[in-house]
Amino acid sequence: MEVGKAAGKADAVLQLLNVRGAVPKELEQIIRAQRDLEILSDWHLTAAGAESVDAFLAKTGIQISDRR
């Protein structure tokens, strides 16, 4: 059940980010791999307030190798 909730939260984060720009594959993989619901909830709120994918990355501290 928790895996299903995590997948749903990850989808919600990615939906918000896709509105703000192209989501790099590496970032999508990081978000989909996260299973901690609290972290995903934080990322969801951050994505909702972020002006861009780069702003989301800066606010969360997530490091990716390629921002394309």
Jmol script that loads the backbone (N, CA, C; Angstrom):
load data "model"
ATOM      1  N   MET A   1       0.825  -1.202   0.000  1.00  0.00           N
ATOM      2  CA  MET A   1       0.000   0.000   0.000  1.00  0.00           C
ATOM      3  C   MET A   1       0.864   1.259   0.000  1.00  0.00           C
ATOM      4  N   GLU A   2       1.933   1.259   0.806  1.00  0.00           N
ATOM      5  CA  GLU A   2       2.813   2.432   0.859  1.00  0.00           C
ATOM      6  C   GLU A   2       3.474   2.702  -0.492  1.00  0.00           C
ATOM      7  N   VAL A   3       3.826   1.636  -1.215  1.00  0.00           N
ATOM      8  CA  VAL A   3       4.452   1.799  -2.525  1.00  0.00           C
ATOM      9  C   VAL A   3       3.480   2.487  -3.471  1.00  0.00           C
ATOM     10  N   GLY A   4       2.216   2.120  -3.411  1.00  0.00           N
ATOM     11  CA  GLY A   4       1.200   2.757  -4.243  1.00  0.00           C
ATOM     12  C   GLY A   4       1.031   4.227  -3.911  1.00  0.00           C
ATOM     13  N   LYS A   5       1.038   4.553  -2.626  1.00  0.00           N
ATOM     14  CA  LYS A   5       0.939   5.953  -2.206  1.00  0.00           C
ATOM     15  C   LYS A   5       2.151   6.737  -2.679  1.00  0.00           C
ATOM     16  N   ALA A   6       3.322   6.147  -2.555  1.00  0.00           N
ATOM     17  CA  ALA A   6       4.551   6.818  -2.992  1.00  0.00           C
ATOM     18  C   ALA A   6       4.517   7.057  -4.495  1.00  0.00           C
ATOM     19  N   ALA A   7       4.059   6.078  -5.245  1.00  0.00           N
ATOM     20  CA  ALA A   7       3.978   6.235  -6.702  1.00  0.00           C
ATOM     21  C   ALA A   7       3.009   7.351  -7.068  1.00  0.00           C
ATOM     22  N   GLY A   8       1.894   7.435  -6.356  1.00  0.00           N
ATOM     23  CA  GLY A   8       0.924   8.502  -6.599  1.00  0.00           C
ATOM     24  C   GLY A   8       1.492   9.873  -6.283  1.00  0.00           C
ATOM     25  N   LYS A   9       2.209   9.978  -5.181  1.00  0.00           N
ATOM     26  CA  LYS A   9       2.850  11.248  -4.810  1.00  0.00           C
ATOM     27  C   LYS A   9       3.903  11.637  -5.840  1.00  0.00           C
ATOM     28  N   ALA A  10       4.693  10.664  -6.271  1.00  0.00           N
ATOM     29  CA  ALA A  10       5.720  10.931  -7.284  1.00  0.00           C
ATOM     30  C   ALA A  10       5.075  11.443  -8.565  1.00  0.00           C
ATOM     31  N   ASP A  11       3.971  10.827  -8.971  1.00  0.00           N
ATOM     32  CA  ASP A  11       3.252  11.286 -10.165  1.00  0.00           C
ATOM     33  C   ASP A  11       2.788  12.728 -10.003  1.00  0.00           C
ATOM     34  N   ALA A  12       2.290  13.063  -8.819  1.00  0.00           N
ATOM     35  CA  ALA A  12       1.811  14.423  -8.571  1.00  0.00           C
ATOM     36  C   ALA A  12       2.953  15.438  -8.660  1.00  0.00           C
ATOM     37  N   VAL A  13       4.101  15.095  -8.099  1.00  0.00           N
ATOM     38  CA  VAL A  13       5.275  15.975  -8.177  1.00  0.00           C
ATOM     39  C   VAL A  13       5.663  16.180  -9.637  1.00  0.00           C
ATOM     40  N   LEU A  14       5.720  15.100 -10.387  1.00  0.00           N
ATOM     41  CA  LEU A  14       6.129  15.183 -11.789  1.00  0.00           C
ATOM     42  C   LEU A  14       5.122  15.961 -12.635  1.00  0.00           C
ATOM     43  N   GLN A  15       3.841  15.835 -12.331  1.00  0.00           N
ATOM     44  CA  GLN A  15       2.833  16.615 -13.057  1.00  0.00           C
ATOM     45  C   GLN A  15       3.063  18.105 -12.857  1.00  0.00           C
ATOM     46  N   LEU A  16       3.307  18.504 -11.626  1.00  0.00           N
ATOM     47  CA  LEU A  16       3.567  19.920 -11.350  1.00  0.00           C
ATOM     48  C   LEU A  16       4.833  20.394 -12.049  1.00  0.00           C
ATOM     49  N   LEU A  17       5.872  19.599 -12.003  1.00  0.00           N
ATOM     50  CA  LEU A  17       7.135  19.995 -12.624  1.00  0.00           C
ATOM     51  C   LEU A  17       7.021  20.075 -14.141  1.00  0.00           C
ATOM     52  N   ASN A  18       6.267  19.180 -14.747  1.00  0.00           N
ATOM     53  CA  ASN A  18       6.108  19.200 -16.202  1.00  0.00           C
ATOM     54  C   ASN A  18       5.448  20.480 -16.696  1.00  0.00           C
ATOM     55  N   VAL A  19       4.626  21.093 -15.866  1.00  0.00           N
ATOM     56  CA  VAL A  19       4.015  22.375 -16.220  1.00  0.00           C
ATOM     57  C   VAL A  19       5.074  23.481 -16.235  1.00  0.00           C
ATOM     58  N   ARG A  20       6.129  23.301 -15.465  1.00  0.00           N
ATOM     59  CA  ARG A  20       7.165  24.323 -15.312  1.00  0.00           C
ATOM     60  C   ARG A  20       8.340  24.138 -16.269  1.00  0.00           C
ATOM     61  N   GLY A  21       8.321  23.071 -17.036  1.00  0.00           N
ATOM     62  CA  GLY A  21       9.389  22.842 -18.003  1.00  0.00           C
ATOM     63  C   GLY A  21       9.687  21.364 -18.160  1.00  0.00           C
ATOM     64  N   ALA A  22      10.618  21.088 -19.046  1.00  0.00           N
ATOM     65  CA  ALA A  22      11.008  19.696 -19.292  1.00  0.00           C
ATOM     66  C   ALA A  22      11.702  19.127 -18.058  1.00  0.00           C
ATOM     67  N   VAL A  23      11.266  17.956 -17.652  1.00  0.00           N
ATOM     68  CA  VAL A  23      11.859  17.284 -16.494  1.00  0.00           C
ATOM     69  C   VAL A  23      12.935  16.323 -16.998  1.00  0.00           C
ATOM     70  N   PRO A  24      14.188  16.557 -16.602  1.00  0.00           N
ATOM     71  CA  PRO A  24      15.255  15.638 -17.020  1.00  0.00           C
ATOM     72  C   PRO A  24      14.961  14.209 -16.560  1.00  0.00           C
ATOM     73  N   LYS A  25      15.328  13.250 -17.390  1.00  0.00           N
ATOM     74  CA  LYS A  25      15.076  11.837 -17.089  1.00  0.00           C
ATOM     75  C   LYS A  25      15.681  11.437 -15.739  1.00  0.00           C
ATOM     76  N   GLU A  26      16.876  11.951 -15.453  1.00  0.00           N
ATOM     77  CA  GLU A  26      17.528  11.615 -14.180  1.00  0.00           C
ATOM     78  C   GLU A  26      16.697  12.091 -12.990  1.00  0.00           C
ATOM     79  N   LEU A  27      16.123  13.283 -13.092  1.00  0.00           N
ATOM     80  CA  LEU A  27      15.284  13.804 -12.014  1.00  0.00           C
ATOM     81  C   LEU A  27      14.020  12.964 -11.882  1.00  0.00           C
ATOM     82  N   GLU A  28      13.419  12.608 -12.994  1.00  0.00           N
ATOM     83  CA  GLU A  28      12.231  11.751 -12.950  1.00  0.00           C
ATOM     84  C   GLU A  28      12.544  10.434 -12.242  1.00  0.00           C
ATOM     85  N   GLN A  29      13.685   9.853 -12.544  1.00  0.00           N
ATOM     86  CA  GLN A  29      14.078   8.589 -11.913  1.00  0.00           C
ATOM     87  C   GLN A  29      14.280   8.752 -10.408  1.00  0.00           C
ATOM     88  N   ILE A  30      14.883   9.867 -10.006  1.00  0.00           N
ATOM     89  CA  ILE A  30      15.096  10.130  -8.574  1.00  0.00           C
ATOM     90  C   ILE A  30      13.757  10.255  -7.860  1.00  0.00           C
ATOM     91  N   ILE A  31      12.841  11.002  -8.457  1.00  0.00           N
ATOM     92  CA  ILE A  31      11.525  11.209  -7.841  1.00  0.00           C
ATOM     93  C   ILE A  31      10.765   9.888  -7.763  1.00  0.00           C
ATOM     94  N   ARG A  32      10.770   9.116  -8.834  1.00  0.00           N
ATOM     95  CA  ARG A  32      10.038   7.838  -8.848  1.00  0.00           C
ATOM     96  C   ARG A  32      10.655   6.805  -7.895  1.00  0.00           C
ATOM     97  N   ALA A  33      11.942   6.908  -7.621  1.00  0.00           N
ATOM     98  CA  ALA A  33      12.611   5.961  -6.723  1.00  0.00           C
ATOM     99  C   ALA A  33      12.386   6.284  -5.247  1.00  0.00           C
ATOM    100  N   GLN A  34      11.957   7.504  -4.945  1.00  0.00           N
ATOM    101  CA  GLN A  34      11.761   7.922  -3.554  1.00  0.00           C
ATOM    102  C   GLN A  34      10.540   7.213  -2.969  1.00  0.00           C
ATOM    103  N   ARG A  35      10.688   6.614  -1.816  1.00  0.00           N
ATOM    104  CA  ARG A  35       9.592   5.895  -1.158  1.00  0.00           C
ATOM    105  C   ARG A  35       9.144   6.555   0.147  1.00  0.00           C
ATOM    106  N   ASP A  36       9.871   7.549   0.606  1.00  0.00           N
ATOM    107  CA  ASP A  36       9.529   8.242   1.849  1.00  0.00           C
ATOM    108  C   ASP A  36       8.406   9.243   1.554  1.00  0.00           C
ATOM    109  N   LEU A  37       7.230   8.984   2.117  1.00  0.00           N
ATOM    110  CA  LEU A  37       6.071   9.829   1.832  1.00  0.00           C
ATOM    111  C   LEU A  37       6.249  11.259   2.327  1.00  0.00           C
ATOM    112  N   GLU A  38       6.969  11.434   3.420  1.00  0.00           N
ATOM    113  CA  GLU A  38       7.205  12.782   3.939  1.00  0.00           C
ATOM    114  C   GLU A  38       8.070  13.590   2.970  1.00  0.00           C
ATOM    115  N   ILE A  39       9.107  12.977   2.454  1.00  0.00           N
ATOM    116  CA  ILE A  39       9.964  13.655   1.476  1.00  0.00           C
ATOM    117  C   ILE A  39       9.160  13.973   0.220  1.00  0.00           C
ATOM    118  N   LEU A  40       8.378  13.018  -0.253  1.00  0.00           N
ATOM    119  CA  LEU A  40       7.562  13.258  -1.443  1.00  0.00           C
ATOM    120  C   LEU A  40       6.553  14.381  -1.212  1.00  0.00           C
ATOM    121  N   SER A  41       5.979  14.447  -0.018  1.00  0.00           N
ATOM    122  CA  SER A  41       5.053  15.539   0.304  1.00  0.00           C
ATOM    123  C   SER A  41       5.772  16.881   0.286  1.00  0.00           C
ATOM    124  N   ASP A  42       6.973  16.915   0.844  1.00  0.00           N
ATOM    125  CA  ASP A  42       7.774  18.145   0.812  1.00  0.00           C
ATOM    126  C   ASP A  42       8.084  18.541  -0.623  1.00  0.00           C
ATOM    127  N   TRP A  43       8.476  17.569  -1.444  1.00  0.00           N
ATOM    128  CA  TRP A  43       8.783  17.854  -2.845  1.00  0.00           C
ATOM    129  C   TRP A  43       7.543  18.349  -3.582  1.00  0.00           C
ATOM    130  N   HIS A  44       6.378  17.804  -3.227  1.00  0.00           N
ATOM    131  CA  HIS A  44       5.130  18.232  -3.864  1.00  0.00           C
ATOM    132  C   HIS A  44       4.865  19.706  -3.564  1.00  0.00           C
ATOM    133  N   LEU A  45       5.005  20.087  -2.320  1.00  0.00           N
ATOM    134  CA  LEU A  45       4.810  21.493  -1.948  1.00  0.00           C
ATOM    135  C   LEU A  45       5.848  22.390  -2.612  1.00  0.00           C
ATOM    136  N   THR A  46       7.076  21.927  -2.668  1.00  0.00           N
ATOM    137  CA  THR A  46       8.141  22.697  -3.314  1.00  0.00           C
ATOM    138  C   THR A  46       7.859  22.844  -4.802  1.00  0.00           C
ATOM    139  N   ALA A  47       7.431  21.778  -5.449  1.00  0.00           N
ATOM    140  CA  ALA A  47       7.108  21.831  -6.877  1.00  0.00           C
ATOM    141  C   ALA A  47       5.952  22.793  -7.136  1.00  0.00           C
ATOM    142  N   ALA A  48       4.984  22.815  -6.230  1.00  0.00           N
ATOM    143  CA  ALA A  48       3.836  23.708  -6.396  1.00  0.00           C
ATOM    144  C   ALA A  48       4.254  25.173  -6.351  1.00  0.00           C
ATOM    145  N   GLY A  49       5.269  25.481  -5.564  1.00  0.00           N
ATOM    146  CA  GLY A  49       5.712  26.864  -5.428  1.00  0.00           C
ATOM    147  C   GLY A  49       6.876  27.258  -6.312  1.00  0.00           C
ATOM    148  N   ALA A  50       7.454  26.290  -6.995  1.00  0.00           N
ATOM    149  CA  ALA A  50       8.636  26.573  -7.822  1.00  0.00           C
ATOM    150  C   ALA A  50       8.229  27.204  -9.149  1.00  0.00           C
ATOM    151  N   GLU A  51       9.039  28.153  -9.596  1.00  0.00           N
ATOM    152  CA  GLU A  51       8.772  28.811 -10.875  1.00  0.00           C
ATOM    153  C   GLU A  51       9.303  28.003 -12.050  1.00  0.00           C
ATOM    154  N   SER A  52      10.223  27.080 -11.780  1.00  0.00           N
ATOM    155  CA  SER A  52      10.841  26.289 -12.845  1.00  0.00           C
ATOM    156  C   SER A  52      11.403  25.000 -12.255  1.00  0.00           C
ATOM    157  N   VAL A  53      11.797  24.110 -13.146  1.00  0.00           N
ATOM    158  CA  VAL A  53      12.442  22.875 -12.698  1.00  0.00           C
ATOM    159  C   VAL A  53      13.764  23.205 -12.007  1.00  0.00           C
ATOM    160  N   ASP A  54      14.505  24.167 -12.556  1.00  0.00           N
ATOM    161  CA  ASP A  54      15.771  24.571 -11.923  1.00  0.00           C
ATOM    162  C   ASP A  54      15.535  25.120 -10.519  1.00  0.00           C
ATOM    163  N   ALA A  55      14.460  25.890 -10.336  1.00  0.00           N
ATOM    164  CA  ALA A  55      14.141  26.416  -9.005  1.00  0.00           C
ATOM    165  C   ALA A  55      13.812  25.271  -8.046  1.00  0.00           C
ATOM    166  N   PHE A  56      13.095  24.270  -8.535  1.00  0.00           N
ATOM    167  CA  PHE A  56      12.792  23.090  -7.717  1.00  0.00           C
ATOM    168  C   PHE A  56      14.076  22.399  -7.281  1.00  0.00           C
ATOM    169  N   LEU A  57      14.996  22.210  -8.226  1.00  0.00           N
ATOM    170  CA  LEU A  57      16.276  21.568  -7.908  1.00  0.00           C
ATOM    171  C   LEU A  57      17.041  22.373  -6.859  1.00  0.00           C
ATOM    172  N   ALA A  58      17.062  23.680  -7.021  1.00  0.00           N
ATOM    173  CA  ALA A  58      17.787  24.534  -6.080  1.00  0.00           C
ATOM    174  C   ALA A  58      17.173  24.463  -4.683  1.00  0.00           C
ATOM    175  N   LYS A  59      15.842  24.462  -4.610  1.00  0.00           N
ATOM    176  CA  LYS A  59      15.164  24.456  -3.311  1.00  0.00           C
ATOM    177  C   LYS A  59      15.255  23.106  -2.604  1.00  0.00           C
ATOM    178  N   THR A  60      15.283  22.026  -3.371  1.00  0.00           N
ATOM    179  CA  THR A  60      15.327  20.696  -2.749  1.00  0.00           C
ATOM    180  C   THR A  60      16.748  20.208  -2.511  1.00  0.00           C
ATOM    181  N   GLY A  61      17.703  20.773  -3.235  1.00  0.00           N
ATOM    182  CA  GLY A  61      19.080  20.319  -3.117  1.00  0.00           C
ATOM    183  C   GLY A  61      19.366  19.037  -3.883  1.00  0.00           C
ATOM    184  N   ILE A  62      18.414  18.608  -4.697  1.00  0.00           N
ATOM    185  CA  ILE A  62      18.626  17.407  -5.511  1.00  0.00           C
ATOM    186  C   ILE A  62      19.694  17.722  -6.552  1.00  0.00           C
ATOM    187  N   GLN A  63      20.664  16.838  -6.661  1.00  0.00           N
ATOM    188  CA  GLN A  63      21.762  17.007  -7.615  1.00  0.00           C
ATOM    189  C   GLN A  63      21.569  16.054  -8.787  1.00  0.00           C
ATOM    190  N   ILE A  64      21.600  16.610  -9.989  1.00  0.00           N
ATOM    191  CA  ILE A  64      21.575  15.768 -11.179  1.00  0.00           C
ATOM    192  C   ILE A  64      22.737  16.178 -12.066  1.00  0.00           C
ATOM    193  N   SER A  65      23.149  15.271 -12.925  1.00  0.00           N
ATOM    194  CA  SER A  65      24.327  15.547 -13.752  1.00  0.00           C
ATOM    195  C   SER A  65      24.002  16.378 -14.981  1.00  0.00           C
ATOM    196  N   ASP A  66      22.755  16.329 -15.455  1.00  0.00           N
ATOM    197  CA  ASP A  66      22.396  17.034 -16.683  1.00  0.00           C
ATOM    198  C   ASP A  66      21.022  17.664 -16.513  1.00  0.00           C
ATOM    199  N   ARG A  67      20.945  18.966 -16.683  1.00  0.00           N
ATOM    200  CA  ARG A  67      19.662  19.652 -16.504  1.00  0.00           C
ATOM    201  C   ARG A  67      18.889  19.832 -17.806  1.00  0.00           C
ATOM    202  N   ARG A  68      19.282  19.106 -18.847  1.00  0.00           N
ATOM    203  CA  ARG A  68      18.543  19.219 -20.112  1.00  0.00           C
ATOM    204  C   ARG A  68      17.280  18.413 -20.073  1.00  0.00           C
TER     205      ARG A  68
END
end "model"
wireframe off; spacefill off
backbone 0.3
color backbone group
